[in-house]
Amino acid sequence: MGVRCFVAVEVEDAAILDAIGRVQAGLMGTGADLKAVERENIHLTMRFLGDVGEGLLEEVKGLVSGVRFDAFPMELEGVGVFPNLGRPRVVWVGVTTGAEELKGIFNGLEPALVEMGFKPERRGFSPHITIARVRSGRNRGQLVDEVIRSQGDGFGGFEVKHIRLKKSVLTPRGPVYSTLAESP
């Protein structure tokens, strides 16, 4: 068994995390069956890799460590769901400014990852930050109403300077993340 990992941009700005926390509290207040993402785990997944063997892990670390880009602003705005309001499974915060730069980084990583043997990302890359997962249809109507109320919310922004390769260890209390590699 390998190391479960993903490539991410971490959200570390306290004001943004506070704003996301307020939206999460509103969502939880609907009585919907949700699992909110823990404050310390809020991030933008650029590419989920799954279980990576030790040998390949060194290659992936080298790839992520070698990614070069100029720092750019990323603004977070709006709340939505995947796949749709009729069947919400994931609640997310959107990316406005910075989305094109993120797509450019993804488009640079993806061919190298496929060449290493990872399956191509079939859904493409849609920059977002998952803030909650929906576990059942309980109180779906109230949840959808709260999402619609939050669609125009702004969360602020920060400068993206790094991407990180993150290790994910699943525990009964939720995932625990640690950094394995970072772009300069």
Secondary structure, DSSP 8 states (H G I E B T S, - for coil): --EEEEEEEE---HHHHHHHHHHHHHHHTTT--EEE--GGG-EEEEEEEEEE-HHHHHHHHHHHHT-----EEEEEEEEEEES-TTS--EEEEEE-TTHHHHHHHHHHHHHHHHHTT----TT----EEEEEEE-S-TTHHHHHHHHHHHTT-EEEEEEE---EEEEEEEETTEEEEEEEEE--
